[in-house]
Amino acid sequence: MKLKEHLTRVWLWYNRSTMSNIPLPERGQPLDVTYINQMAIAINNLASIATTTSNKTITLANNPSGPLQLGINEVRILASYVSVPVTSATLGQEQVFAINYPGSLQFKTPPIIIATPVNINNTPAGKNVAVVLNDITASGAQGTVKFNSSGDLAIGVNLLIIGQLN
């Protein structure tokens, strides 16, 4: 996507309720000071709105004592991928995988994790797997991939990890 198209989409979203649209220049039209000033004002307004979102809250329901109301700046989302080292599987076979969160992303409590299998080679055996998370801690997680059919495959696991930053 071109920068001009992206900025136009951002401005259209932003402008719906807060300000009028900035007219787009015609192809080959020289940019003048007024037009550049309008763009700078719109970008500054958008930046000031974006920085105030740190005051917003999110409910994180992974605490045994009940849901937590946290500032959006206290919650971190980590998207990760783990390769499962199996090239051929038999019915009922299981393979353990693990992830350790990077040092800067240690959580206060065990985070919420969403795990989905990835059938890398799009094989029939790869289409019939299940992912179970066995052990989730504040510093890492362990899971198992269970193979529900036999055959050659290449499997990975996508992980979406959401938790309160330590």
Biotite code that builds the C-alpha atoms (Angstrom):
import biotite.structure as struc

atoms = struc.array([
    struc.Atom([0.000, 0.000, 0.000], chain_id="A", res_id=1, res_name="MET", atom_name="CA", element="C"),
    struc.Atom([1.366, 3.394, -0.922], chain_id="A", res_id=2, res_name="LYS", atom_name="CA", element="C"),
    struc.Atom([2.003, 5.892, 1.865], chain_id="A", res_id=3, res_name="LEU", atom_name="CA", element="C"),
    struc.Atom([-0.493, 8.329, 0.344], chain_id="A", res_id=4, res_name="LYS", atom_name="CA", element="C"),
    struc.Atom([-3.246, 5.649, 0.351], chain_id="A", res_id=5, res_name="GLU", atom_name="CA", element="C"),
    struc.Atom([-2.417, 4.642, 3.933], chain_id="A", res_id=6, res_name="HIS", atom_name="CA", element="C"),
    struc.Atom([-2.471, 8.236, 5.183], chain_id="A", res_id=7, res_name="LEU", atom_name="CA", element="C"),
    struc.Atom([-5.729, 8.802, 3.320], chain_id="A", res_id=8, res_name="THR", atom_name="CA", element="C"),
    struc.Atom([-7.324, 5.814, 5.108], chain_id="A", res_id=9, res_name="ARG", atom_name="CA", element="C"),
    struc.Atom([-6.036, 7.014, 8.484], chain_id="A", res_id=10, res_name="VAL", atom_name="CA", element="C"),
    struc.Atom([-7.328, 10.521, 7.823], chain_id="A", res_id=11, res_name="TRP", atom_name="CA", element="C"),
    struc.Atom([-10.711, 9.236, 6.674], chain_id="A", res_id=12, res_name="LEU", atom_name="CA", element="C"),
    struc.Atom([-11.054, 7.139, 9.838], chain_id="A", res_id=13, res_name="TRP", atom_name="CA", element="C"),
    struc.Atom([-9.874, 10.030, 12.013], chain_id="A", res_id=14, res_name="TYR", atom_name="CA", element="C"),
    struc.Atom([-11.850, 12.689, 10.164], chain_id="A", res_id=15, res_name="ASN", atom_name="CA", element="C"),
    struc.Atom([-15.248, 11.028, 10.436], chain_id="A", res_id=16, res_name="ARG", atom_name="CA", element="C"),
    struc.Atom([-15.837, 12.466, 13.872], chain_id="A", res_id=17, res_name="SER", atom_name="CA", element="C"),
    struc.Atom([-13.133, 15.018, 14.589], chain_id="A", res_id=18, res_name="THR", atom_name="CA", element="C"),
    struc.Atom([-12.277, 17.198, 11.591], chain_id="A", res_id=19, res_name="MET", atom_name="CA", element="C"),
    struc.Atom([-12.866, 17.791, 7.915], chain_id="A", res_id=20, res_name="SER", atom_name="CA", element="C"),
    struc.Atom([-11.053, 15.904, 5.158], chain_id="A", res_id=21, res_name="ASN", atom_name="CA", element="C"),
    struc.Atom([-7.849, 17.285, 3.738], chain_id="A", res_id=22, res_name="ILE", atom_name="CA", element="C"),
    struc.Atom([-8.251, 17.568, -0.028], chain_id="A", res_id=23, res_name="PRO", atom_name="CA", element="C"),
    struc.Atom([-5.902, 15.301, -1.961], chain_id="A", res_id=24, res_name="LEU", atom_name="CA", element="C"),
    struc.Atom([-3.679, 17.028, -4.525], chain_id="A", res_id=25, res_name="PRO", atom_name="CA", element="C"),
    struc.Atom([-4.099, 16.345, -8.210], chain_id="A", res_id=26, res_name="GLU", atom_name="CA", element="C"),
    struc.Atom([-1.334, 14.394, -9.950], chain_id="A", res_id=27, res_name="ARG", atom_name="CA", element="C"),
    struc.Atom([1.490, 16.804, -10.807], chain_id="A", res_id=28, res_name="GLY", atom_name="CA", element="C"),
    struc.Atom([0.049, 19.594, -8.639], chain_id="A", res_id=29, res_name="GLN", atom_name="CA", element="C"),
    struc.Atom([2.785, 21.393, -6.701], chain_id="A", res_id=30, res_name="PRO", atom_name="CA", element="C"),
    struc.Atom([2.480, 21.195, -2.932], chain_id="A", res_id=31, res_name="LEU", atom_name="CA", element="C"),
    struc.Atom([2.146, 24.573, -1.293], chain_id="A", res_id=32, res_name="ASP", atom_name="CA", element="C"),
    struc.Atom([2.682, 25.735, 2.274], chain_id="A", res_id=33, res_name="VAL", atom_name="CA", element="C"),
    struc.Atom([-1.059, 25.707, 3.071], chain_id="A", res_id=34, res_name="THR", atom_name="CA", element="C"),
    struc.Atom([-1.450, 22.098, 1.998], chain_id="A", res_id=35, res_name="TYR", atom_name="CA", element="C"),
    struc.Atom([1.645, 20.964, 3.912], chain_id="A", res_id=36, res_name="ILE", atom_name="CA", element="C"),
    struc.Atom([0.403, 22.898, 6.963], chain_id="A", res_id=37, res_name="ASN", atom_name="CA", element="C"),
    struc.Atom([-2.963, 21.068, 6.781], chain_id="A", res_id=38, res_name="GLN", atom_name="CA", element="C"),
    struc.Atom([-1.142, 17.728, 6.667], chain_id="A", res_id=39, res_name="MET", atom_name="CA", element="C"),
    struc.Atom([1.064, 18.660, 9.637], chain_id="A", res_id=40, res_name="ALA", atom_name="CA", element="C"),
    struc.Atom([-1.952, 19.749, 11.709], chain_id="A", res_id=41, res_name="ILE", atom_name="CA", element="C"),
    struc.Atom([-3.822, 16.521, 10.900], chain_id="A", res_id=42, res_name="ALA", atom_name="CA", element="C"),
    struc.Atom([-0.811, 14.368, 11.799], chain_id="A", res_id=43, res_name="ILE", atom_name="CA", element="C"),
    struc.Atom([-0.259, 16.274, 15.056], chain_id="A", res_id=44, res_name="ASN", atom_name="CA", element="C"),
    struc.Atom([-3.950, 15.904, 15.975], chain_id="A", res_id=45, res_name="ASN", atom_name="CA", element="C"),
    struc.Atom([-3.814, 12.197, 15.230], chain_id="A", res_id=46, res_name="LEU", atom_name="CA", element="C"),
    struc.Atom([-0.642, 11.815, 17.307], chain_id="A", res_id=47, res_name="ALA", atom_name="CA", element="C"),
    struc.Atom([-2.229, 13.568, 20.285], chain_id="A", res_id=48, res_name="SER", atom_name="CA", element="C"),
    struc.Atom([-5.234, 11.239, 20.136], chain_id="A", res_id=49, res_name="ILE", atom_name="CA", element="C"),
    struc.Atom([-3.008, 8.152, 19.823], chain_id="A", res_id=50, res_name="ALA", atom_name="CA", element="C"),
    struc.Atom([-0.982, 9.086, 22.918], chain_id="A", res_id=51, res_name="THR", atom_name="CA", element="C"),
    struc.Atom([-4.109, 9.453, 25.053], chain_id="A", res_id=52, res_name="THR", atom_name="CA", element="C"),
    struc.Atom([-5.066, 5.802, 24.463], chain_id="A", res_id=53, res_name="THR", atom_name="CA", element="C"),
    struc.Atom([-2.598, 4.814, 27.192], chain_id="A", res_id=54, res_name="SER", atom_name="CA", element="C"),
    struc.Atom([-5.292, 5.891, 29.690], chain_id="A", res_id=55, res_name="ASN", atom_name="CA", element="C"),
    struc.Atom([-7.716, 3.276, 28.362], chain_id="A", res_id=56, res_name="LYS", atom_name="CA", element="C"),
    struc.Atom([-8.266, 0.045, 30.250], chain_id="A", res_id=57, res_name="THR", atom_name="CA", element="C"),
    struc.Atom([-8.555, -3.580, 29.315], chain_id="A", res_id=58, res_name="ILE", atom_name="CA", element="C"),
    struc.Atom([-9.989, -6.486, 31.284], chain_id="A", res_id=59, res_name="THR", atom_name="CA", element="C"),
    struc.Atom([-7.637, -9.428, 31.596], chain_id="A", res_id=60, res_name="LEU", atom_name="CA", element="C"),
    struc.Atom([-9.459, -12.480, 32.981], chain_id="A", res_id=61, res_name="ALA", atom_name="CA", element="C"),
    struc.Atom([-6.516, -14.816, 33.620], chain_id="A", res_id=62, res_name="ASN", atom_name="CA", element="C"),
    struc.Atom([-6.202, -14.231, 37.358], chain_id="A", res_id=63, res_name="ASN", atom_name="CA", element="C"),
    struc.Atom([-7.570, -16.928, 39.721], chain_id="A", res_id=64, res_name="PRO", atom_name="CA", element="C"),
    struc.Atom([-8.879, -14.206, 42.052], chain_id="A", res_id=65, res_name="SER", atom_name="CA", element="C"),
    struc.Atom([-10.923, -12.607, 39.264], chain_id="A", res_id=66, res_name="GLY", atom_name="CA", element="C"),
    struc.Atom([-10.590, -10.333, 36.244], chain_id="A", res_id=67, res_name="PRO", atom_name="CA", element="C"),
    struc.Atom([-8.102, -7.454, 36.359], chain_id="A", res_id=68, res_name="LEU", atom_name="CA", element="C"),
    struc.Atom([-8.813, -3.954, 35.049], chain_id="A", res_id=69, res_name="GLN", atom_name="CA", element="C"),
    struc.Atom([-5.462, -2.803, 33.663], chain_id="A", res_id=70, res_name="LEU", atom_name="CA", element="C"),
    struc.Atom([-4.233, 0.187, 31.729], chain_id="A", res_id=71, res_name="GLY", atom_name="CA", element="C"),
    struc.Atom([-3.599, -0.709, 28.110], chain_id="A", res_id=72, res_name="ILE", atom_name="CA", element="C"),
    struc.Atom([0.080, 0.174, 28.677], chain_id="A", res_id=73, res_name="ASN", atom_name="CA", element="C"),
    struc.Atom([0.336, -2.569, 31.364], chain_id="A", res_id=74, res_name="GLU", atom_name="CA", element="C"),
    struc.Atom([-0.691, -5.361, 28.984], chain_id="A", res_id=75, res_name="VAL", atom_name="CA", element="C"),
    struc.Atom([1.605, -6.934, 26.401], chain_id="A", res_id=76, res_name="ARG", atom_name="CA", element="C"),
    struc.Atom([0.801, -9.096, 23.420], chain_id="A", res_id=77, res_name="ILE", atom_name="CA", element="C"),
    struc.Atom([3.440, -11.440, 22.067], chain_id="A", res_id=78, res_name="LEU", atom_name="CA", element="C"),
    struc.Atom([2.890, -13.246, 18.775], chain_id="A", res_id=79, res_name="ALA", atom_name="CA", element="C"),
    struc.Atom([5.246, -16.168, 18.329], chain_id="A", res_id=80, res_name="SER", atom_name="CA", element="C"),
    struc.Atom([5.833, -19.289, 16.260], chain_id="A", res_id=81, res_name="TYR", atom_name="CA", element="C"),
    struc.Atom([7.265, -22.624, 17.382], chain_id="A", res_id=82, res_name="VAL", atom_name="CA", element="C"),
    struc.Atom([8.429, -25.295, 14.947], chain_id="A", res_id=83, res_name="SER", atom_name="CA", element="C"),
    struc.Atom([7.529, -28.862, 15.944], chain_id="A", res_id=84, res_name="VAL", atom_name="CA", element="C"),
    struc.Atom([10.436, -31.210, 15.085], chain_id="A", res_id=85, res_name="PRO", atom_name="CA", element="C"),
    struc.Atom([8.502, -34.062, 13.459], chain_id="A", res_id=86, res_name="VAL", atom_name="CA", element="C"),
    struc.Atom([8.612, -35.088, 9.781], chain_id="A", res_id=87, res_name="THR", atom_name="CA", element="C"),
    struc.Atom([6.505, -38.228, 10.012], chain_id="A", res_id=88, res_name="SER", atom_name="CA", element="C"),
    struc.Atom([3.811, -39.161, 12.524], chain_id="A", res_id=89, res_name="ALA", atom_name="CA", element="C"),
    struc.Atom([1.754, -42.162, 13.532], chain_id="A", res_id=90, res_name="THR", atom_name="CA", element="C"),
    struc.Atom([-1.792, -42.213, 14.871], chain_id="A", res_id=91, res_name="LEU", atom_name="CA", element="C"),
    struc.Atom([-1.825, -41.159, 18.530], chain_id="A", res_id=92, res_name="GLY", atom_name="CA", element="C"),
    struc.Atom([1.781, -39.923, 18.564], chain_id="A", res_id=93, res_name="GLN", atom_name="CA", element="C"),
    struc.Atom([2.464, -36.822, 20.647], chain_id="A", res_id=94, res_name="GLU", atom_name="CA", element="C"),
    struc.Atom([5.257, -34.255, 20.411], chain_id="A", res_id=95, res_name="GLN", atom_name="CA", element="C"),
    struc.Atom([6.078, -31.731, 23.151], chain_id="A", res_id=96, res_name="VAL", atom_name="CA", element="C"),
    struc.Atom([7.013, -28.130, 22.310], chain_id="A", res_id=97, res_name="PHE", atom_name="CA", element="C"),
    struc.Atom([8.057, -25.226, 24.531], chain_id="A", res_id=98, res_name="ALA", atom_name="CA", element="C"),
    struc.Atom([8.461, -21.473, 24.399], chain_id="A", res_id=99, res_name="ILE", atom_name="CA", element="C"),
    struc.Atom([10.316, -19.181, 26.771], chain_id="A", res_id=100, res_name="ASN", atom_name="CA", element="C"),
    struc.Atom([9.216, -15.563, 26.613], chain_id="A", res_id=101, res_name="TYR", atom_name="CA", element="C"),
    struc.Atom([11.985, -13.032, 25.873], chain_id="A", res_id=102, res_name="PRO", atom_name="CA", element="C"),
    struc.Atom([13.587, -11.481, 28.985], chain_id="A", res_id=103, res_name="GLY", atom_name="CA", element="C"),
    struc.Atom([11.802, -8.159, 28.510], chain_id="A", res_id=104, res_name="SER", atom_name="CA", element="C"),
    struc.Atom([8.421, -9.917, 28.297], chain_id="A", res_id=105, res_name="LEU", atom_name="CA", element="C"),
    struc.Atom([8.151, -11.693, 31.628], chain_id="A", res_id=106, res_name="GLN", atom_name="CA", element="C"),
    struc.Atom([4.581, -11.603, 32.910], chain_id="A", res_id=107, res_name="PHE", atom_name="CA", element="C"),
    struc.Atom([3.294, -11.062, 36.476], chain_id="A", res_id=108, res_name="LYS", atom_name="CA", element="C"),
    struc.Atom([0.923, -14.026, 36.225], chain_id="A", res_id=109, res_name="THR", atom_name="CA", element="C"),
    struc.Atom([0.586, -16.808, 33.664], chain_id="A", res_id=110, res_name="PRO", atom_name="CA", element="C"),
    struc.Atom([-0.730, -15.140, 30.499], chain_id="A", res_id=111, res_name="PRO", atom_name="CA", element="C"),
    struc.Atom([-3.612, -16.108, 28.265], chain_id="A", res_id=112, res_name="ILE", atom_name="CA", element="C"),
    struc.Atom([-2.312, -18.110, 25.280], chain_id="A", res_id=113, res_name="ILE", atom_name="CA", element="C"),
    struc.Atom([-4.087, -18.989, 22.057], chain_id="A", res_id=114, res_name="ILE", atom_name="CA", element="C"),
    struc.Atom([-2.354, -21.781, 20.133], chain_id="A", res_id=115, res_name="ALA", atom_name="CA", element="C"),
    struc.Atom([-3.179, -22.859, 16.582], chain_id="A", res_id=116, res_name="THR", atom_name="CA", element="C"),
    struc.Atom([-1.445, -25.562, 14.531], chain_id="A", res_id=117, res_name="PRO", atom_name="CA", element="C"),
    struc.Atom([0.097, -24.687, 11.166], chain_id="A", res_id=118, res_name="VAL", atom_name="CA", element="C"),
    struc.Atom([0.134, -27.372, 8.464], chain_id="A", res_id=119, res_name="ASN", atom_name="CA", element="C"),
    struc.Atom([3.274, -26.160, 6.703], chain_id="A", res_id=120, res_name="ILE", atom_name="CA", element="C"),
    struc.Atom([3.245, -28.603, 3.765], chain_id="A", res_id=121, res_name="ASN", atom_name="CA", element="C"),
    struc.Atom([-0.557, -28.882, 3.588], chain_id="A", res_id=122, res_name="ASN", atom_name="CA", element="C"),
    struc.Atom([-0.446, -32.666, 4.000], chain_id="A", res_id=123, res_name="THR", atom_name="CA", element="C"),
    struc.Atom([-3.430, -34.846, 4.984], chain_id="A", res_id=124, res_name="PRO", atom_name="CA", element="C"),
    struc.Atom([-1.697, -35.920, 8.220], chain_id="A", res_id=125, res_name="ALA", atom_name="CA", element="C"),
    struc.Atom([-0.957, -32.275, 9.047], chain_id="A", res_id=126, res_name="GLY", atom_name="CA", element="C"),
    struc.Atom([-4.647, -31.399, 8.760], chain_id="A", res_id=127, res_name="LYS", atom_name="CA", element="C"),
    struc.Atom([-5.527, -33.770, 11.578], chain_id="A", res_id=128, res_name="ASN", atom_name="CA", element="C"),
    struc.Atom([-3.585, -32.548, 14.627], chain_id="A", res_id=129, res_name="VAL", atom_name="CA", element="C"),
    struc.Atom([-4.560, -31.066, 17.983], chain_id="A", res_id=130, res_name="ALA", atom_name="CA", element="C"),
    struc.Atom([-2.613, -28.629, 20.163], chain_id="A", res_id=131, res_name="VAL", atom_name="CA", element="C"),
    struc.Atom([-2.940, -28.751, 23.945], chain_id="A", res_id=132, res_name="VAL", atom_name="CA", element="C"),
    struc.Atom([-1.210, -26.321, 26.286], chain_id="A", res_id=133, res_name="LEU", atom_name="CA", element="C"),
    struc.Atom([0.008, -28.255, 29.321], chain_id="A", res_id=134, res_name="ASN", atom_name="CA", element="C"),
    struc.Atom([1.976, -25.832, 31.451], chain_id="A", res_id=135, res_name="ASP", atom_name="CA", element="C"),
    struc.Atom([1.676, -22.047, 31.259], chain_id="A", res_id=136, res_name="ILE", atom_name="CA", element="C"),
    struc.Atom([3.884, -19.981, 33.565], chain_id="A", res_id=137, res_name="THR", atom_name="CA", element="C"),
    struc.Atom([4.854, -16.323, 33.844], chain_id="A", res_id=138, res_name="ALA", atom_name="CA", element="C"),
    struc.Atom([8.115, -17.027, 31.970], chain_id="A", res_id=139, res_name="SER", atom_name="CA", element="C"),
    struc.Atom([7.185, -19.673, 29.398], chain_id="A", res_id=140, res_name="GLY", atom_name="CA", element="C"),
    struc.Atom([4.789, -22.335, 28.234], chain_id="A", res_id=141, res_name="ALA", atom_name="CA", element="C"),
    struc.Atom([4.808, -25.964, 27.224], chain_id="A", res_id=142, res_name="GLN", atom_name="CA", element="C"),
    struc.Atom([2.354, -27.795, 25.032], chain_id="A", res_id=143, res_name="GLY", atom_name="CA", element="C"),
    struc.Atom([1.747, -30.993, 23.151], chain_id="A", res_id=144, res_name="THR", atom_name="CA", element="C"),
    struc.Atom([0.823, -31.620, 19.539], chain_id="A", res_id=145, res_name="VAL", atom_name="CA", element="C"),
    struc.Atom([-1.219, -34.816, 19.151], chain_id="A", res_id=146, res_name="LYS", atom_name="CA", element="C"),
    struc.Atom([-1.286, -36.466, 15.735], chain_id="A", res_id=147, res_name="PHE", atom_name="CA", element="C"),
    struc.Atom([-4.681, -37.969, 14.884], chain_id="A", res_id=148, res_name="ASN", atom_name="CA", element="C"),
    struc.Atom([-3.542, -39.695, 11.696], chain_id="A", res_id=149, res_name="SER", atom_name="CA", element="C"),
    struc.Atom([-0.364, -41.140, 10.207], chain_id="A", res_id=150, res_name="SER", atom_name="CA", element="C"),
    struc.Atom([1.812, -39.721, 7.467], chain_id="A", res_id=151, res_name="GLY", atom_name="CA", element="C"),
    struc.Atom([4.496, -37.268, 6.474], chain_id="A", res_id=152, res_name="ASP", atom_name="CA", element="C"),
    struc.Atom([4.057, -33.704, 7.693], chain_id="A", res_id=153, res_name="LEU", atom_name="CA", element="C"),
    struc.Atom([5.644, -30.490, 8.839], chain_id="A", res_id=154, res_name="ALA", atom_name="CA", element="C"),
    struc.Atom([3.900, -28.765, 11.722], chain_id="A", res_id=155, res_name="ILE", atom_name="CA", element="C"),
    struc.Atom([4.346, -25.478, 13.531], chain_id="A", res_id=156, res_name="GLY", atom_name="CA", element="C"),
    struc.Atom([2.336, -23.749, 16.232], chain_id="A", res_id=157, res_name="VAL", atom_name="CA", element="C"),
    struc.Atom([1.271, -20.088, 16.168], chain_id="A", res_id=158, res_name="ASN", atom_name="CA", element="C"),
    struc.Atom([1.003, -18.594, 19.642], chain_id="A", res_id=159, res_name="LEU", atom_name="CA", element="C"),
    struc.Atom([-0.772, -15.404, 20.676], chain_id="A", res_id=160, res_name="LEU", atom_name="CA", element="C"),
    struc.Atom([0.260, -14.571, 24.243], chain_id="A", res_id=161, res_name="ILE", atom_name="CA", element="C"),
    struc.Atom([-1.549, -11.839, 26.211], chain_id="A", res_id=162, res_name="ILE", atom_name="CA", element="C"),
    struc.Atom([-0.655, -10.909, 29.781], chain_id="A", res_id=163, res_name="GLY", atom_name="CA", element="C"),
    struc.Atom([0.208, -8.319, 32.408], chain_id="A", res_id=164, res_name="GLN", atom_name="CA", element="C"),
    struc.Atom([3.796, -7.150, 32.093], chain_id="A", res_id=165, res_name="LEU", atom_name="CA", element="C"),
    struc.Atom([5.976, -7.791, 35.115], chain_id="A", res_id=166, res_name="ASN", atom_name="CA", element="C"),
])
